[in-house]
Amino acid sequence: MDSYGYRPGKSAPDALERTRKRCWNRAWVLDLDIKAFFDTIDHTLLMRAVRKHTSEKWLLLYIQRWLTAPVVMPDGEEAGRTIGTPQGA
């Protein structure tokens, strides 16, 4: 997977060339704008998708806890999380 959006030294023609090579010379490209996607992802939908790939209870519990872990603000206050994923995750 490559990212060509706003990358120094990479352009749309470079992305198309890479896509052609990877897709057996088909001239198409998929462009996605995922602005704020990870800030707004629905926990229920994400967990449903994860359950399609594993039934390991410990893993499901770990992911659920990770998603709902509170955010600790600079002043020490904790804020609950009901949507989105932790920063950098």
The first five atom37 places (N, CA, C, CB, O) and aatype in JSON, in Angstrom:
{
  "aatype": [12, 3, 15, 18, 7, 18, 1, 14, 7, 11, 15, 0, 14, 3, 0, 10, 6, 1, 16, 1, 11, 1, 4, 17, 2, 1, 0, 17, 19, 10, 3, 10, 3, 9, 11, 0, 13, 13, 3, 16, 9, 3, 8, 16, 10, 10, 12, 1, 0, 19, 1, 11, 8, 16, 15, 6, 11, 17, 10, 10, 10, 18, 9, 5, 1, 17, 10, 16, 0, 14, 19, 19, 12, 14, 3, 7, 6, 6, 0, 7, 1, 16, 9, 7, 16, 14, 5, 7, 0],
  "atom_mask": [
    [1, 1, 1, 1, 1],
    [1, 1, 1, 1, 1],
    [1, 1, 1, 1, 1],
    [1, 1, 1, 1, 1],
    [1, 1, 1, 0, 1],
    [1, 1, 1, 1, 1],
    [1, 1, 1, 1, 1],
    [1, 1, 1, 1, 1],
    [1, 1, 1, 0, 1],
    [1, 1, 1, 1, 1],
    [1, 1, 1, 1, 1],
    [1, 1, 1, 1, 1],
    [1, 1, 1, 1, 1],
    [1, 1, 1, 1, 1],
    [1, 1, 1, 1, 1],
    [1, 1, 1, 1, 1],
    [1, 1, 1, 1, 1],
    [1, 1, 1, 1, 1],
    [1, 1, 1, 1, 1],
    [1, 1, 1, 1, 1],
    [1, 1, 1, 1, 1],
    [1, 1, 1, 1, 1],
    [1, 1, 1, 1, 1],
    [1, 1, 1, 1, 1],
    [1, 1, 1, 1, 1],
    [1, 1, 1, 1, 1],
    [1, 1, 1, 1, 1],
    [1, 1, 1, 1, 1],
    [1, 1, 1, 1, 1],
    [1, 1, 1, 1, 1],
    [1, 1, 1, 1, 1],
    [1, 1, 1, 1, 1],
    [1, 1, 1, 1, 1],
    [1, 1, 1, 1, 1],
    [1, 1, 1, 1, 1],
    [1, 1, 1, 1, 1],
    [1, 1, 1, 1, 1],
    [1, 1, 1, 1, 1],
    [1, 1, 1, 1, 1],
    [1, 1, 1, 1, 1],
    [1, 1, 1, 1, 1],
    [1, 1, 1, 1, 1],
    [1, 1, 1, 1, 1],
    [1, 1, 1, 1, 1],
    [1, 1, 1, 1, 1],
    [1, 1, 1, 1, 1],
    [1, 1, 1, 1, 1],
    [1, 1, 1, 1, 1],
    [1, 1, 1, 1, 1],
    [1, 1, 1, 1, 1],
    [1, 1, 1, 1, 1],
    [1, 1, 1, 1, 1],
    [1, 1, 1, 1, 1],
    [1, 1, 1, 1, 1],
    [1, 1, 1, 1, 1],
    [1, 1, 1, 1, 1],
    [1, 1, 1, 1, 1],
    [1, 1, 1, 1, 1],
    [1, 1, 1, 1, 1],
    [1, 1, 1, 1, 1],
    [1, 1, 1, 1, 1],
    [1, 1, 1, 1, 1],
    [1, 1, 1, 1, 1],
    [1, 1, 1, 1, 1],
    [1, 1, 1, 1, 1],
    [1, 1, 1, 1, 1],
    [1, 1, 1, 1, 1],
    [1, 1, 1, 1, 1],
    [1, 1, 1, 1, 1],
    [1, 1, 1, 1, 1],
    [1, 1, 1, 1, 1],
    [1, 1, 1, 1, 1],
    [1, 1, 1, 1, 1],
    [1, 1, 1, 1, 1],
    [1, 1, 1, 1, 1],
    [1, 1, 1, 0, 1],
    [1, 1, 1, 1, 1],
    [1, 1, 1, 1, 1],
    [1, 1, 1, 1, 1],
    [1, 1, 1, 0, 1],
    [1, 1, 1, 1, 1],
    [1, 1, 1, 1, 1],
    [1, 1, 1, 1, 1],
    [1, 1, 1, 0, 1],
    [1, 1, 1, 1, 1],
    [1, 1, 1, 1, 1],
    [1, 1, 1, 1, 1],
    [1, 1, 1, 0, 1],
    [1, 1, 1, 1, 1]
  ],
  "atom_positions": [
    [[0.85, -1.17, 0.0], [0.0, 0.0, 0.0], [0.89, 1.23, 0.0], [-0.96, 0.0, 1.21], [1.89, 1.29, 0.72]],
    [[0.53, 2.19, -0.79], [1.3, 3.42, -0.89], [0.41, 4.62, -0.67], [2.01, 3.51, -2.25], [-0.79, 4.58, -0.98]],
    [[0.98, 5.66, -0.15], [0.25, 6.92, -0.01], [0.96, 7.97, -0.84], [0.15, 7.35, 1.49], [2.15, 8.22, -0.67]],
    [[0.22, 8.58, -1.73], [0.81, 9.59, -2.59], [0.24, 10.98, -2.31], [0.58, 9.23, -4.05], [0.68, 11.96, -2.91]],
    [[-0.73, 11.07, -1.41], [-1.34, 12.36, -1.1], [-0.43, 13.21, -0.25], [0.0, 0.0, 0.0], [-0.05, 12.81, 0.85]],
    [[-0.07, 14.38, -0.74], [0.73, 15.35, 0.0], [2.06, 14.78, 0.46], [-0.04, 15.86, 1.2], [2.53, 15.1, 1.55]],
    [[2.68, 13.94, -0.37], [3.98, 13.37, -0.05], [5.04, 14.02, -0.93], [3.98, 11.83, -0.23], [4.86, 14.09, -2.15]],
    [[6.13, 14.5, -0.35], [7.2, 15.12, -1.15], [7.75, 14.14, -2.18], [8.33, 15.61, -0.24], [8.03, 12.99, -1.86]],
    [[7.89, 14.6, -3.38], [8.47, 13.79, -4.44], [7.53, 12.76, -5.04], [0.0, 0.0, 0.0], [7.96, 11.95, -5.86]],
    [[6.26, 12.78, -4.66], [5.29, 11.84, -5.23], [4.15, 12.64, -5.85], [4.75, 10.85, -4.15], [3.76, 13.69, -5.34]],
    [[3.62, 12.12, -6.94], [2.58, 12.84, -7.66], [1.47, 11.9, -8.07], [3.17, 13.55, -8.89], [1.57, 10.68, -7.92]],
    [[0.39, 12.47, -8.6], [-0.71, 11.66, -9.11], [-0.25, 10.73, -10.23], [-1.85, 12.56, -9.62], [-0.64, 9.56, -10.24]],
    [[0.58, 11.2, -11.18], [1.07, 10.27, -12.21], [1.89, 9.12, -11.61], [1.92, 11.03, -13.23], [1.83, 7.99, -12.1]],
    [[2.66, 9.39, -10.54], [3.4, 8.32, -9.87], [2.44, 7.29, -9.29], [4.31, 8.89, -8.76], [2.68, 6.08, -9.38]],
    [[1.35, 7.76, -8.68], [0.35, 6.86, -8.1], [-0.29, 6.01, -9.19], [-0.72, 7.67, -7.35], [-0.5, 4.81, -9.0]],
    [[-0.61, 6.62, -10.32], [-1.2, 5.86, -11.42], [-0.25, 4.8, -11.95], [-1.6, 6.81, -12.54], [-0.66, 3.68, -12.25]],
    [[1.02, 5.16, -12.07], [2.01, 4.2, -12.56], [2.12, 3.01, -11.62], [3.39, 4.87, -12.71], [2.15, 1.86, -12.07]],
    [[2.17, 3.26, -10.32], [2.24, 2.19, -9.34], [0.99, 1.31, -9.41], [2.41, 2.76, -7.91], [1.07, 0.08, -9.33]],
    [[-0.16, 1.95, -9.55], [-1.43, 1.22, -9.64], [-1.45, 0.33, -10.87], [-2.61, 2.18, -9.66], [-1.88, -0.82, -10.8]],
    [[-1.01, 0.86, -12.0], [-0.98, 0.06, -13.23], [-0.12, -1.19, -13.04], [-0.44, 0.89, -14.4], [-0.5, -2.28, -13.47]],
    [[1.04, -1.02, -12.41], [1.93, -2.17, -12.21], [1.28, -3.19, -11.29], [3.27, -1.72, -11.63], [1.38, -4.39, -11.53]],
    [[0.63, -2.71, -10.25], [0.04, -3.62, -9.27], [-1.27, -4.24, -9.74], [-0.19, -2.9, -7.97], [-1.67, -5.3, -9.25]],
    [[-1.93, -3.63, -10.65], [-3.23, -4.11, -11.1], [-3.18, -4.63, -12.53], [-4.28, -3.0, -10.99], [-4.14, -4.5, -13.29]],
    [[-2.06, -5.2, -12.89], [-1.89, -5.82, -14.19], [-2.26, -4.9, -15.35], [-2.7, -7.07, -14.27], [-3.0, -5.27, -16.25]],
    [[-1.73, -3.71, -15.28], [-1.86, -2.71, -16.33], [-3.28, -2.18, -16.54], [-1.37, -3.27, -17.59], [-3.59, -1.68, -17.62]],
    [[-4.13, -2.29, -15.55], [-5.45, -1.65, -15.63], [-5.3, -0.19, -15.25], [-6.48, -2.37, -14.69], [-4.63, 0.14, -14.27]],
    [[-5.91, 0.68, -16.01], [-5.74, 2.12, -15.81], [-6.84, 2.7, -14.9], [-5.75, 2.85, -17.17], [-7.69, 3.45, -15.36]],
    [[-6.8, 2.34, -13.63], [-7.74, 2.91, -12.69], [-7.03, 3.12, -11.35], [-8.99, 1.99, -12.52], [-6.01, 2.5, -11.06]],
    [[-7.58, 4.01, -10.57], [-7.03, 4.28, -9.24], [-8.18, 4.56, -8.28], [-6.03, 5.49, -9.28], [-9.19, 5.14, -8.67]],
    [[-8.03, 4.16, -7.06], [-9.03, 4.4, -6.04], [-8.51, 5.52, -5.15], [-9.33, 3.1, -5.2], [-7.42, 5.42, -4.59]],
    [[-9.28, 6.58, -5.04], [-8.89, 7.74, -4.24], [-9.85, 7.86, -3.07], [-8.89, 9.04, -5.1], [-11.06, 7.97, -3.25]],
    [[-9.32, 7.84, -1.87], [-10.14, 7.93, -0.68], [-9.74, 9.14, 0.16], [-10.03, 6.65, 0.15], [-8.56, 9.44, 0.3]],
    [[-10.71, 9.81, 0.69], [-10.47, 10.9, 1.62], [-11.0, 10.43, 2.97], [-11.14, 12.25, 1.16], [-12.21, 10.39, 3.18]],
    [[-10.11, 10.09, 3.88], [-10.54, 9.55, 5.15], [-10.36, 10.56, 6.29], [-9.78, 8.29, 5.46], [-10.09, 10.18, 7.43]],
    [[-10.51, 11.83, 5.97], [-10.37, 12.87, 6.98], [-11.27, 12.56, 8.18], [-10.71, 14.26, 6.39], [-12.47, 12.36, 8.02]],
    [[-10.69, 12.53, 9.33], [-11.37, 12.3, 10.6], [-12.0, 10.92, 10.71], [-12.44, 13.35, 10.8], [-12.8, 10.68, 11.61]],
    [[-11.65, 10.0, 9.81], [-12.23, 8.66, 9.86], [-11.99, 8.0, 11.21], [-11.66, 7.79, 8.75], [-12.92, 7.49, 11.84]],
    [[-10.74, 8.01, 11.66], [-10.41, 7.32, 12.9], [-10.92, 8.07, 14.13], [-8.91, 7.14, 13.0], [-11.01, 7.49, 15.21]],
    [[-11.26, 9.34, 13.97], [-11.85, 10.1, 15.07], [-13.33, 9.79, 15.24], [-11.67, 11.59, 14.83], [-13.9, 10.03, 16.3]],
    [[-13.96, 9.25, 14.2], [-15.41, 9.07, 14.22], [-15.86, 7.63, 14.02], [-16.03, 9.92, 13.17], [-17.05, 7.37, 13.9]],
    [[-14.92, 6.7, 13.98], [-15.3, 5.3, 13.72], [-16.21, 4.78, 14.84], [-14.04, 4.41, 13.6], [-15.97, 5.02, 16.02]],
    [[-17.25, 4.09, 14.44], [-18.24, 3.55, 15.36], [-17.7, 2.26, 15.99], [-19.59, 3.28, 14.63], [-17.34, 1.32, 15.28]],
    [[-17.65, 2.21, 17.32], [-17.1, 1.05, 18.02], [-17.89, -0.22, 17.73], [-17.07, 1.31, 19.51], [-17.3, -1.3, 17.58]],
    [[-19.2, -0.12, 17.65], [-20.03, -1.3, 17.41], [-19.72, -1.9, 16.04], [-21.52, -0.94, 17.5], [-19.58, -3.12, 15.91]],
    [[-19.62, -1.06, 15.03], [-19.3, -1.55, 13.68], [-17.9, -2.14, 13.61], [-19.44, -0.42, 12.65], [-17.68, -3.17, 12.98]],
    [[-16.96, -1.48, 14.26], [-15.59, -1.98, 14.26], [-15.5, -3.35, 14.94], [-14.65, -0.98, 14.96], [-14.85, -4.25, 14.43]],
    [[-16.16, -3.49, 16.09], [-16.13, -4.77, 16.79], [-16.84, -5.86, 15.99], [-16.77, -4.63, 18.17], [-16.42, -7.02, 16.02]],
    [[-17.88, -5.5, 15.28], [-18.56, -6.48, 14.42], [-17.59, -6.99, 13.34], [-19.82, -5.86, 13.75], [-17.54, -8.18, 13.05]],
    [[-16.82, -6.07, 12.77], [-15.84, -6.46, 11.75], [-14.74, -7.33, 12.35], [-15.22, -5.21, 11.1], [-14.32, -8.31, 11.74]],
    [[-14.28, -6.99, 13.54], [-13.24, -7.78, 14.19], [-13.74, -9.19, 14.49], [-12.77, -7.1, 15.5], [-13.01, -10.17, 14.31]],
    [[-15.0, -9.31, 14.94], [-15.57, -10.62, 15.26], [-15.66, -11.53, 14.03], [-16.96, -10.45, 15.87], [-15.7, -12.76, 14.16]],
    [[-15.7, -10.94, 12.84], [-15.71, -11.76, 11.62], [-14.36, -12.45, 11.4], [-16.06, -10.9, 10.39], [-14.27, -13.44, 10.69]],
    [[-13.32, -11.9, 12.03], [-11.97, -12.43, 11.82], [-11.42, -13.22, 13.0], [-11.04, -11.31, 11.51], [-10.43, -13.94, 12.85]],
    [[-12.05, -13.09, 14.16], [-11.58, -13.86, 15.32], [-12.71, -14.09, 16.3], [-10.42, -13.13, 16.02], [-13.64, -13.29, 16.41]],
    [[-12.62, -15.19, 17.01], [-13.57, -15.46, 18.08], [-12.83, -15.54, 19.42], [-14.34, -16.78, 17.81], [-13.41, -15.91, 20.44]],
    [[-11.55, -15.2, 19.41], [-10.74, -15.23, 20.62], [-11.27, -14.2, 21.62], [-9.24, -14.96, 20.29], [-11.17, -12.99, 21.39]],
    [[-11.82, -14.69, 22.72], [-12.44, -13.79, 23.7], [-11.44, -12.81, 24.3], [-13.08, -14.59, 24.81], [-11.78, -11.64, 24.53]],
    [[-10.21, -13.26, 24.55], [-9.23, -12.36, 25.14], [-8.88, -11.22, 24.2], [-7.97, -13.14, 25.51], [-8.67, -10.09, 24.64]],
    [[-8.82, -11.51, 22.91], [-8.5, -10.49, 21.93], [-9.65, -9.48, 21.79], [-8.19, -11.14, 20.58], [-9.42, -8.28, 21.73]],
    [[-10.87, -9.99, 21.73], [-12.04, -9.11, 21.65], [-12.12, -8.19, 22.86], [-13.32, -9.93, 21.52], [-12.42, -7.01, 22.74]],
    [[-11.85, -8.75, 24.04], [-11.87, -7.95, 25.27], [-10.78, -6.88, 25.24], [-11.68, -8.86, 26.5], [-11.03, -5.73, 25.6]],
    [[-9.6, -7.26, 24.81], [-8.47, -6.33, 24.73], [-8.8, -5.16, 23.79], [-7.19, -7.06, 24.26], [-8.57, -4.0, 24.13]],
    [[-9.33, -5.47, 22.62], [-9.67, -4.42, 21.64], [-10.77, -3.53, 22.18], [-10.1, -5.05, 20.3], [-10.7, -2.3, 22.05]],
    [[-11.8, -4.12, 22.8], [-12.89, -3.33, 23.36], [-12.37, -2.38, 24.44], [-13.99, -4.26, 23.94], [-12.76, -1.21, 24.48]],
    [[-11.51, -2.87, 25.31], [-10.93, -2.02, 26.36], [-10.07, -0.92, 25.77], [-10.1, -2.86, 27.33], [-10.09, 0.21, 26.24]],
    [[-9.33, -1.25, 24.75], [-8.46, -0.28, 24.1], [-9.29, 0.83, 23.46], [-7.57, -0.96, 23.03], [-8.93, 2.01, 23.53]],
    [[-10.41, 0.45, 22.83], [-11.27, 1.45, 22.19], [-11.92, 2.39, 23.19], [-12.34, 0.76, 21.37], [-12.09, 3.58, 22.92]],
    [[-12.29, 1.85, 24.36], [-13.05, 2.64, 25.33], [-12.2, 3.22, 26.45], [-14.14, 1.8, 25.92], [-12.73, 3.83, 27.37]],
    [[-10.89, 3.03, 26.37], [-10.02, 3.59, 27.4], [-10.2, 5.1, 27.45], [-8.52, 3.23, 27.13], [-10.25, 5.75, 26.4]],
    [[-10.32, 5.66, 28.65], [-10.55, 7.1, 28.75], [-9.33, 7.91, 28.29], [-10.91, 7.48, 30.18], [-8.19, 7.45, 28.37]],
    [[-9.6, 9.11, 27.83], [-8.56, 10.06, 27.45], [-8.2, 10.83, 28.71], [-9.03, 11.02, 26.28], [-9.08, 11.34, 29.4]],
    [[-6.92, 10.93, 29.0], [-6.48, 11.72, 30.15], [-6.02, 13.08, 29.62], [-5.33, 11.0, 30.93], [-5.07, 13.18, 28.85]],
    [[-6.73, 14.12, 30.07], [-6.44, 15.48, 29.63], [-5.19, 16.01, 30.35], [-7.65, 16.41, 29.9], [-4.79, 15.45, 31.37]],
    [[-4.57, 17.07, 29.83], [-3.37, 17.62, 30.46], [-3.58, 18.0, 31.94], [-2.91, 18.85, 29.69], [-2.63, 17.95, 32.74]],
    [[-4.8, 18.36, 32.3], [-5.06, 18.72, 33.7], [-5.35, 17.5, 34.58], [-6.22, 19.69, 33.78], [-5.65, 17.64, 35.76]],
    [[-5.26, 16.29, 33.99], [-5.49, 15.07, 34.73], [-6.91, 14.55, 34.68], [0.0, 0.0, 0.0], [-7.18, 13.44, 35.13]],
    [[-7.83, 15.35, 34.14], [-9.22, 14.91, 34.04], [-9.33, 13.79, 33.0], [-10.15, 16.1, 33.66], [-8.66, 13.82, 31.96]],
    [[-10.19, 12.82, 33.29], [-10.42, 11.72, 32.36], [-11.73, 11.95, 31.61], [-10.45, 10.37, 33.1], [-12.74, 12.3, 32.2]],
    [[-11.69, 11.73, 30.29], [-12.89, 11.86, 29.46], [-13.16, 10.51, 28.81], [-12.72, 12.98, 28.38], [-12.26, 9.92, 28.21]],
    [[-14.38, 10.03, 28.94], [-14.74, 8.75, 28.33], [-14.75, 8.84, 26.81], [0.0, 0.0, 0.0], [-14.86, 9.92, 26.23]],
    [[-14.65, 7.68, 26.17], [-14.62, 7.62, 24.71], [-15.72, 6.66, 24.27], [-13.22, 7.16, 24.17], [-15.79, 5.52, 24.74]],
    [[-16.59, 7.12, 23.37], [-17.66, 6.26, 22.84], [-17.52, 6.05, 21.34], [-19.03, 6.85, 23.16], [-18.11, 5.12, 20.78]],
    [[-16.76, 6.9, 20.68], [-16.48, 6.75, 19.25], [-15.0, 7.04, 19.01], [-17.39, 7.7, 18.37], [-14.33, 7.61, 19.88]],
    [[-14.5, 6.66, 17.88], [-13.12, 6.95, 17.52], [-12.15, 5.96, 18.13], [0.0, 0.0, 0.0], [-12.51, 5.15, 18.99]],
    [[-10.9, 6.05, 17.67], [-9.83, 5.21, 18.2], [-8.79, 6.11, 18.87], [-9.18, 4.36, 17.07], [-8.69, 7.29, 18.55]],
    [[-8.0, 5.54, 19.79], [-6.98, 6.35, 20.45], [-5.99, 6.94, 19.43], [-6.23, 5.51, 21.48], [-5.73, 6.35, 18.39]],
    [[-5.47, 8.1, 19.76], [-4.51, 8.81, 18.89], [-3.33, 7.92, 18.54], [-4.02, 10.09, 19.57], [-2.73, 7.29, 19.42]],
    [[-3.01, 7.86, 17.27], [-1.85, 7.1, 16.82], [-2.09, 5.61, 16.72], [0.0, 0.0, 0.0], [-1.19, 4.86, 16.36]],
    [[-3.29, 5.18, 17.03], [-3.58, 3.75, 16.99], [-3.93, 3.38, 15.59], [-4.71, 3.36, 17.95], [-4.21, 2.21, 15.31]]
  ]
}
